[in-house]
Each structure stands twice: as structure tokens, then as C-alpha cells.
Amino acid sequence: MEFARYFDYKDGDLIWKLSTSNRVKIGSIAGTLRNQGYVYVQLNRNFYPVHRVVWEIFNGPIPEGLQIDHKNNIRNDNRIGNLRLSTQLQNMYNVGLKKSNSSGYKGVDWRKDKKLWRAQIRISGKLEFLGHFKCPTAAALAYRKAAERLHGDFYSRN
């Protein structure tokens, strides 16, 4: 789809260039924040994630099998500088802390049976043990070093 025909871009927002219905006002910001935290825009009865629309306006179609990743993990931050192409696996590396995380560090959990903090990292879908540690910050450091080495630019610092 030729999104640039319908939208201008300004600081991560899409601005309507054409009125596609009675509810669409030229010059207004396009899109609605949805449940998962992503902004979607409706065009010709189809819904499109705004981050994908922004990417395609600047870079053309997204290659088959690739996704658009938000570098800073903020799902509604659709500034072009915050978006990058990624594989699904790279996109999964760049996720923040889960709500269930109790250590405050990614890849770190408390082992009640050993009374130690455990660090582990997921590599290509498989968990790899990084060690047990007396304090969570030491475990977090082990995770960070492994993530920087294995995940490169897609290592999530959040």
C-alpha cells in the first residue's frame, strides 16, 4: 500500500493528508492506542500498526519474514529513529522485564532451594545457565555480559 499518499509524518505521528471518511479530518493525528500498547490506524477497512506504516513511508515495504522492532521497548514511540528491522528472534531479545519478575533484573531469579540468585539466558529458544550468585547484581552482570555478546544491538537494557 502507498501509505505516503494518505499520511504525512511528524515526530512519530501520522497526520492525515486526505479525508477518507466523515470522521477523518485533514491535519489531525491518525491512529488509536490499542490494548497491547501499539497504535493502529484504519484505512480502507483494514487496521495497520502505525510503526509498520511509518517504516514503509521511509523505507518501502518490509521484507518477508522481518518485523519492526521498537529499540526502546515503548510500543507507541513510532519515531523513525526508534524503529529498526529485525527477525522475530531479535525482536524477542529486545523485551523488557516481565511483570512477574521479582528480582528487578532480566534473566535473574531467586533459587529458594539453593538460597542463591540464578542467571540464565535464552539462546535460540533454549535456556542456558550462567551461574548462581550470592547477590542479584552479580547475577545481573553475568546476564548483561552474555546478552551483549549474544544479542548484540538487540540486547535490551530494560
N, C-alpha and C positions, 0 to 999 in steps of 0.2 A: 504494500500500500504506500502511496506517496503522501506521507504524513505532513510534509512541509507545505503542502497545498492548503491544509486546514489549520495549521498551528504555527505561531511564532514561539520562540524560546526566550525566556528571561530568567536568569538566576535559578534554574531548576524547575521553573514552572512552564507549563504550556499555556499560551494565550490564543484564544480563538481568533482566527483571521476571517472565517466565514461563519454565517449563522446557518446551522444545519437543522434547527427546529425553532419553535416559538420560545423555548426556554433558554436557548443559547444566545448570548449577547456578544457581539464582536468586541474584542478588547478585554473580555473577562477571563479569569483564570479557569482553565479546563481541568476537570477531574474531581474525584471523590475519594476520600480516605476510606479504605475497606477494613474488615476485621483483622486481617493479618498484618496491618500496618503499611501496606502498599497503596499507592494512589492509582486509580484506574480512570480511564476516560472512555466514554461511549461514543462510537462513531459508526454510522450505518448499521445500527442494531447489534454491533459487536463491542465487547469490552476489551480494552488493551491496557496492560500495565504501563504507566507513564514512563518508567525507567527504560523500557524497551522502545517506546516511541521516541524519546529523547535520543537514545543511542542511534536509532535508524535515521533520524533527521541529520545528525552529524556524520555518521559513518556508513550509512547504507544498511542493507539487510544483514541480520545476524546470521552468521554461518550455521548450517545444520549441525546439531549436536552441541552447540555452545550456548551459554547463558550470559546474562548481565549480572555482575556482582556489584554490590554497594561496598566500596572499600571500607567505609567507616561503620558498617553494620546498621546504619539508620535507614530503614526501608522507605521512608518518604523524602529522603535527601536525594533528589534527582538532578543535582548539578552535574554537568557533563564530566567535570574533573573528578567526581566521586564514583563514576561508573567505569567498569572495565569488562572485557570479555573474559569468560572463564569456562572451564569444564565444570560439570556437576561436582566432581571431586574437589576441585579447587574452591568452588563456592562453599562446599561443606567445611573446608578447613577454616574459612573466614566466618565463623559463627561466634557469637559471644557466649557468656556464661548461661547455662541453663537455669531456669527458675529453681530447680531442685538442688542446685549446687549449694553446699553448706560450708565449703572451705573458703570461698571467696576467690579461688584461683581455678583457672581452667586446667583440666587434666589432673586435678588433685582431689583425693578423698581420704577420709579417716578410716583406718582399718581397726575396728574395735578389738578383734581377736589378737592383733599384734601390738596394739596401742602405739601405732606409728602412722604417719601420713604416707600414702602411696601416690606415686606419679606414674601415669601411663598416657600413651598417645595412640591415636588411631592412624594406621597407615594402610591405605588401600582397603579399608573396611575391616582390618584386623587390629585388635588392641595389642600394643607392645608395652610390656612392663619396663619402667625406667628406674625403679628402686623404691625402697622405703626410707623415710626420713623422720627425724625427731621433731622437726618444725615444718609447718606448711610453706613457709617462704623458701626453704631449701628444696622442697618438692616442686614448687612452682618454678624455681630457677632451672631445675633439671628439665621440666616440661618445656620451658621457654627456649632453652638451647636446642632441644630436639626439634621443636616446631620451626624455629628459624632455619635450621639445617634442612629439614624435610619438606617444609611447606613454602619456603622462600617468601616472596612478596605476598602470599596469601595467608601468612601466619596472622592470626587475629590477636591483637594485643588487648582486646576487650574481654 
